[in-house]
């Protein structure tokens, strides 16, 4: 399936207003990119090991949304987005409001996440995803996990530590 990605250059002050306006238009799948560091409270609510190093926040944000590229004319939706953008200018500084577009394809997203998970060891314990084979040197120990059907991690452990 192909998707049209539209990105609006805006300000960090306007990104929530922009997201709300897009949702009111029936657009789902909104992505916000900015350089605002996470607060300690946000960090406590997330499962992150290392925070990314961000450049300084200059107040610029990019709000992207996706529309399925089914060959239909999307000019009416873009016109509504532009009108909504102009309406927001009365409320908040939206910045340049420049809209850029690109195409993306969901190339087997259901399986592509696997390339970021591979076997590793902690001491004498091997942590191994189910789609990888156990190497001969690791045959005497392992823990395995798999992805559950509901997109949550389901951990099943089998210990063979000698």
Secondary structure by P-SEA (a helix, b strand, c coil): cbbbbbbbbcccccaaaaaaaaaaaccccccccccccccaaaaaaccccccccccccccbbbbbbbcccccccaaaaaaaaaaaaaaacccccccccbbbbbccccccccccccccbbbbbccccccccccccccccccccbbbbbbcccccbbbbbbbbcc
